[in-house]
């Protein structure tokens, strides 16, 4: 299994954004400008749209769409900067998208919250993060053929090709080409899913695969390596 590139590495930190500012200081305008400058974001949010007037209790909350910054930079190591594709701040947490890894997205989140806390005397503590969620989308090369996974499925793929009238051309015949794993739905009807399939627009001979999972990048890649061993020797 060879990693070709990380298409998306998303880290979600869930916490009550108001816990950062228990005394209700007026910091949003300065904070947005500081985030933009500190991480050199090319695009910063429009506060007038993202921060409606205070509610009847005088509390300011973000609009449901949040505050979105795009195309920033973070120095993950002494000799390495990573691109922050986007940072979105919501009332219930932050979402970071990179094409690096979820580990470095987590590093950025921790750096952002700790530095902003010092700069604006906010109340950030790591313990206030109640949950971490991840999305990992990887493009990999694996020397496997899903069409050979189960002979019965290969025969069924031929039956589909015949029904579609695709003819005898090897380029028009369908092949079994995807694996998916689903959980039971959550209370709000959402499934956890793990998928592995050929990359769209690429030939089967290129052995390029697209895989998506709600995992850290390193855990996702480790499981794909296990899957490659299973597919190399199907029972």
N, C-alpha and C positions, 0 to 999 in steps of 0.2 A: 504494500500500500504506500503510495507516494502522494503527499499533499502537493497539489498544484497551486491552489491559492485559497485563501479564506474569503468567501464571498460576503459573509456577515458574521460578526461576533458581537452579540448584544448582551449587555449586562443591565439588569433592572434591580434597583435598590428601593424597597418599599419602606416608607416611614412617613409620619405626619410632618409636612413641610413647616407647619406653624410651630412645631417643637423647637425648631432652630432659632425662633425669634419670640420667646415667651413674653417679652415686654412690649411687643408690637412696635419696634422702632421702624421708622420710615427709611428703609434701605434698598428697596427694589431698584430704583433708578441707578443708584451708585453700584449696586451689586451686578446688575446686568452689564454695565459699562466695564466693571472690573473683570468679569468673566471673559468678555469679548477681548479685552486688551491682554489679559494674562495668558490666555490660550490661543491668541491670534485668530479668533473666529472670523471668517470672511463675512458671515451673515449673523446678525443679532436680531432678537425678536422686537416687535413693535409693542411697547408697553401699553400704549393706549388701547390696543385691541386685546392684549393678553391679561390686563389687570383691570377688571371692571371696578366701578365705584364700590366703596365699603358697603357691607350689608347693613341691615337695620341695627345690628349690635356694634357697628363701627369696625368690623373685622374685614380686612382685605384678603380675598382669596383669588387664585388664578382662574382663568376661564378653563373649561374642560380640555381645550386644545393645548394648554400649557404654554411655556416659554421655550422656543426652539432656537438653538444655535447650530450653525452648519459650517463645516470645513475648518476645523481648528487643529492645533498641534499640541502634543504633550510629550515631554521628554521622559520616556519610560526608563531609559538607562543613560549612562554618561555619554555614550557614543551613538544613541539612537532616539530619534523622534518618531512617533506614530501619528497618523492622521485620525482625528476624531471626526467621523463623518457627520455625526449629529449628537447633540446633547439636548434632551427635552426635560424641563422641570415641571412636574405636576404637583397638585395639592397633596398627593399621596406617595411622592417619591420622584426618582430621576431615572431616565433611560439613556444609556450610552451606546451608540453604534460605532464600531470600528471595522477595519478589514485586517486587523492584527490578531488579537486573541481576546477571549473573555477575561483572561488573567490580567492583561494590560488595561482592559476597560475597567476592571475592578480597581487597579492601581490609580487610574485617572479619577475615578469616583472618590476614592479615599483622599487623594491629593486635593481635589476640588473642595470637598467639605471641610477638611482640616485647615486649609489655607484661608478659605472664605471665613471660617469661624474666627481665626486669629485677626484677619483684616477688619472685620466688622463687629467683633466681640459678640459672636453668636454662641449658641449653646449646644454645638454638635458634640455628641458622644457616640462612639461606635455601637454601644449597646442599644441605641434608639432604632437601629435598623432591624425591622422585624422579619424581613424575608429577602432572600436573593433569588432572582429568576434569570434564566439564560436562554438564548437562542443561538445556535451554531449552524451555519450553512457552509459546507466545505465542498470544493471541487477536488476530486482525487483521481489518481490513476491506479487501477487494480487489474491484474492479469487474470480476470475471471470472465466467464460467459454465463449470464443469467439464463440464456436460452437452453443451456445444458443442465440447469439446476434440477429439472424434473422432466423426463421424456414425455410424460403425459401432457404437461403444459405446452411443450414444443409442438406436439401433435395438435392440440387445441388451437394454438396460434395459427397453424396452417389452415385449420377449418375456418377461422375468422377471415384469413386472407382470401380463401375461396368464396366465402359469403359476400365479401366486399368486391369481388371481381378483380382482384389485384393482379391476376395472371401469374405467369411463371417467373417473372423477373425477380432476381434476388434482392434488388433494391426496393421492390414494392411489397415484399412479403413481411408480415408482422412477426415479431419475436416477443417472447415473454421477457419483460424488461424492467420490472420494478418490484421492490419489496417494501412493505409498509407494516408498521407495528402500531397499534392503537391501545390506549387505556380505555376504561369505562369513562363516560362523561362525568365531569365535575357537576356540582350543584347548579352552575350556570350554563351547563351544556357544552363545555369545552373539553376536548380530548387532548391528552398528551400523545404526540405522534413521533415516530422515528421512520424516516424514509430513505431509500437507497435506490437510485435509478440512473439510467444513462443521461448524460448531460444533453439537454436539448440543442439541436443544431450540429451535433457531432456524430460521426459514424460509429457503428459498433466496434469497428476495427481499431479505433483510437483508444478504447478502454477508458474513457473519461466518464466519471460518475458524479452525480449531484447527490448530496446527502444533507438532510436537515434534521435537527434534534434539539430538544429543550435541555441542552447540556453545556457544560463548560467545554471549551475548544479541545483541551487535552483529553478529557474523558470521551468526547465524541470520536476523536481520532483513534484512541485506544480500542473502542468498541468496533470501529470499522476494520481495524487490523484483525480482530477476532472474527469478524464476519467474513473477511477475505479468506481466512483459513477454512471456514465452514464451506464456503462456496467453491473453493478449490477442490474439495473432496466431498461432493454431495453424496448422501447415502441413497 
